[in-house]
Amino acid sequence: MSNPASRAHAAILLVTLATLAACGGGDKPAEREVMKPEETVVGDLVTAPERVEDRTNAAMEAHRDALQEQISESEGGSPDEEE
């Protein structure tokens, strides 16, 4: 390596290898903390199905009670009477 061109090539190779080693090519990337969807801007969209289900269940329960009351009245008994 007495020639200046080969010394320059060796220096470039050495700098390139040092740069690649400093990048941590073999290291695994650090895991980032992931936010829950409920805590992001789309939180309302994520929790909406649960709220809809709660409202639907409440409406079904009210409808079921009304139907039971109608059945009891049509049979001649009060809705509170059960056999």
DAJOJO-V763873 format. One record per residue. N is the residue number from 1. RES is the residue in one small letter. SS is DSSP state (alpha for helix, beta for strand, coil for the rest). D_FIRST is the distance of its C-alpha to the first C-alpha in whole Angstrom. Layout:
N RES SS D_FIRST
N RES SS D_FIRST
This chain:
1 m coil 0
2 s coil 4
3 n coil 5
4 p alpha 8
5 a alpha 9
6 s alpha 6
7 r alpha 6
8 a alpha 10
9 h alpha 10
10 a alpha 9
11 a alpha 11
12 i alpha 14
13 l alpha 14
14 l alpha 14
15 v alpha 17
16 t alpha 18
17 l alpha 19
18 a alpha 20
19 t alpha 23
20 l alpha 24
21 a alpha 24
22 a alpha 26
23 c coil 28
24 g coil 30
25 g coil 29
26 g coil 31
27 d coil 34
28 k coil 37
29 p coil 39
30 a coil 42
31 e coil 45
32 r coil 47
33 e coil 51
34 v coil 53
35 m coil 56
36 k coil 59
37 p alpha 61
38 e alpha 64
39 e alpha 62
40 t coil 60
41 v coil 62
42 v coil 63
43 g alpha 65
44 d alpha 68
45 l alpha 67
46 v alpha 66
47 t alpha 70
48 a alpha 72
49 p alpha 73
50 e alpha 74
51 r alpha 76
52 v alpha 77
53 e alpha 78
54 d alpha 80
55 r alpha 82
56 t alpha 83
57 n alpha 84
58 a alpha 86
59 a alpha 88
60 m alpha 88
61 e alpha 90
62 a alpha 92
63 h alpha 93
64 r alpha 94
65 d alpha 96
66 a alpha 98
67 l alpha 98
68 q alpha 99
69 e alpha 102
70 q alpha 103
71 i alpha 104
72 s alpha 106
73 e alpha 108
74 s alpha 109
75 e alpha 110
76 g coil 112
77 g coil 110
78 s coil 108
79 p coil 104
80 d coil 104
81 e coil 106
82 e coil 105
83 e coil 106
